[in-house]
């Protein structure tokens, strides 16, 4: 390839930008939609995971991809709103689980309808034949090659996670 051809050849897509931008915009859309019922994506995620099984705060933090401090604040907010409570585990008396209250169950159900609608709207922007392939490819990346973040190398600082909104 000549130097001039190399200059005019299309560059590979900036995957970092594409993934970060779409994640950011999806998060803002989800936040706005869930705000209509007084919920945040983070709170909805924690409540939805807590409804699935008896789970500790640490287990929910891992499933929700939250650090410990953010998880404590989130559960405090859920308790204050009457949507969840910390209760002793039925299987380990040293552990406390996050139990969703009946009011929390109603909010999760309403929130899940909103989440599903936002996801359907996003996927609806793609041609039908691309939707399944897109979701499948993302799942393969999340569960495979991009499943685990790389820690900082010696002499460098770690990559900061984007700040989550404080709602």
C-alpha positions as CSV (number, residue, x, y, z in Angstrom):
1,X,0.0,0.0,0.0
2,X,1.3,3.4,-0.9
3,X,1.7,6.2,1.7
4,X,-1.2,8.1,0.0
5,X,-3.4,5.0,0.0
6,X,-2.7,4.4,3.7
7,X,-3.7,8.0,4.5
8,X,-7.1,7.7,2.8
9,X,-7.8,4.1,4.0
10,X,-10.5,3.9,6.7
11,X,-9.2,3.4,10.2
12,X,-10.5,0.7,12.4
13,X,-13.3,1.8,14.6
14,X,-12.5,3.3,18.0
15,X,-14.1,0.5,20.0
16,X,-13.4,2.1,23.3
17,X,-15.2,5.3,22.3
18,X,-18.1,3.3,20.7
19,X,-18.6,1.1,23.8
20,X,-18.2,3.9,26.3
21,X,-20.4,6.4,24.4
22,X,-23.2,3.9,23.8
23,X,-23.0,2.7,27.5
24,X,-23.1,6.4,28.6
25,X,-26.1,7.3,26.5
26,X,-27.9,4.1,27.4
27,X,-27.3,4.9,31.1
28,X,-28.7,8.4,30.7
29,X,-31.8,7.1,28.9
30,X,-32.3,4.4,31.6
31,X,-31.8,6.9,34.4
32,X,-34.4,9.3,32.9
33,X,-36.9,6.5,32.3
34,X,-36.5,5.0,35.8
35,X,-36.6,8.5,37.4
36,X,-40.3,8.6,36.4
37,X,-40.9,6.1,39.2
38,X,-38.3,7.5,41.6
39,X,-35.8,4.7,40.9
40,X,-32.2,4.7,39.6
41,X,-30.6,2.0,37.4
42,X,-28.3,1.0,40.3
43,X,-31.1,0.7,42.8
44,X,-33.2,-1.3,40.3
45,X,-30.3,-3.6,39.6
46,X,-29.6,-4.3,43.3
47,X,-33.3,-4.9,44.0
48,X,-33.8,-7.2,41.0
49,X,-30.8,-9.3,42.0
50,X,-31.9,-9.4,45.6
51,X,-35.3,-10.8,44.5
52,X,-33.8,-13.7,42.6
53,X,-32.2,-15.4,45.6
54,X,-31.1,-14.9,49.2
55,X,-27.9,-12.8,48.8
56,X,-25.6,-10.8,51.0
57,X,-24.7,-7.2,50.4
58,X,-21.2,-8.4,49.1
59,X,-22.8,-10.9,46.7
60,X,-25.2,-8.2,45.4
61,X,-22.3,-5.7,45.0
62,X,-20.4,-8.2,42.8
63,X,-23.5,-9.1,40.7
64,X,-24.3,-5.4,40.3
65,X,-20.6,-4.4,39.6
66,X,-20.6,-2.0,42.5
67,X,-17.8,-1.2,45.0
68,X,-18.5,-1.8,48.7
69,X,-19.0,1.9,49.6
70,X,-21.5,2.5,46.7
71,X,-23.3,-0.7,47.7
72,X,-23.7,0.4,51.4
73,X,-25.0,3.8,50.3
74,X,-27.4,2.1,47.8
75,X,-28.8,-0.3,50.4
76,X,-29.1,2.5,53.0
77,X,-31.2,4.4,50.4
78,X,-33.3,1.4,49.6
79,X,-33.9,0.8,53.3
80,X,-34.8,4.5,53.9
81,X,-37.3,4.3,51.0
82,X,-38.9,1.1,52.5
83,X,-37.9,-1.0,49.4
84,X,-35.4,-3.4,51.1
85,X,-34.1,-4.4,54.5
86,X,-31.1,-6.1,56.0
87,X,-32.1,-9.3,57.7
88,X,-30.2,-12.3,59.2
89,X,-29.5,-15.1,56.7
90,X,-31.5,-18.3,57.1
91,X,-28.3,-20.3,56.4
92,X,-25.5,-18.3,58.1
93,X,-26.3,-16.5,61.3
94,X,-23.2,-14.3,60.9
95,X,-24.4,-13.0,57.5
96,X,-27.1,-10.5,56.7
97,X,-29.0,-10.6,53.5
98,X,-30.8,-7.9,51.6
99,X,-34.5,-8.7,51.5
100,X,-36.8,-6.9,49.2
101,X,-40.0,-5.6,50.8
102,X,-43.5,-5.9,49.2
103,X,-43.2,-2.2,48.2
104,X,-39.8,-3.0,46.7
105,X,-41.2,-5.9,44.7
106,X,-43.8,-3.6,43.2
107,X,-41.1,-1.1,42.2
108,X,-38.9,-3.8,40.7
109,X,-41.8,-5.1,38.6
110,X,-42.6,-1.6,37.4
111,X,-38.9,-0.8,36.8
112,X,-38.4,-4.0,34.9
113,X,-41.1,-3.0,32.5
114,X,-39.3,0.3,32.0
115,X,-35.9,-1.4,31.6
116,X,-37.3,-3.8,29.0
117,X,-38.9,-0.9,27.1
118,X,-35.6,1.0,27.0
119,X,-33.8,-2.1,25.8
120,X,-36.4,-2.8,23.1
121,X,-36.2,0.8,22.0
122,X,-32.4,0.6,21.6
123,X,-32.5,-2.8,19.8
124,X,-35.4,-1.4,17.6
125,X,-32.9,1.1,16.2
126,X,-31.0,-1.8,14.6
127,X,-32.2,-3.8,11.5
128,X,-34.0,-6.9,12.8
129,X,-31.4,-9.3,11.4
130,X,-28.6,-7.5,13.4
131,X,-30.3,-7.5,16.8
132,X,-29.6,-11.1,17.8
133,X,-26.1,-11.0,16.5
134,X,-25.4,-7.8,18.4
135,X,-26.6,-9.1,21.7
136,X,-24.9,-12.4,21.2
137,X,-21.6,-10.7,20.4
138,X,-21.8,-8.5,23.5
139,X,-22.6,-11.5,25.7
140,X,-19.6,-13.4,24.2
141,X,-17.3,-10.4,25.0
142,X,-18.7,-9.9,28.5
143,X,-18.4,-13.6,29.4
144,X,-15.2,-14.2,27.5
145,X,-12.5,-11.9,26.3
146,X,-13.7,-8.9,28.3
147,X,-14.9,-10.7,31.4
148,X,-12.2,-9.6,33.7
149,X,-10.6,-6.1,34.0
150,X,-6.8,-6.0,33.8
151,X,-5.1,-4.7,37.0
152,X,-2.6,-1.9,36.8
153,X,0.9,-2.8,35.6
154,X,3.9,-2.0,37.8
155,X,4.6,1.7,37.8
156,X,1.3,2.8,36.4
157,X,-2.0,3.9,38.0
158,X,-5.1,1.8,37.5
159,X,-7.9,2.9,35.2
160,X,-10.5,4.8,37.0
161,X,-14.1,3.6,36.6
162,X,-16.5,6.3,35.5
163,X,-18.3,8.0,38.3
164,X,-21.9,6.9,38.8
165,X,-24.5,9.6,39.4
166,X,-25.5,10.2,43.0
167,X,-29.2,9.8,42.9
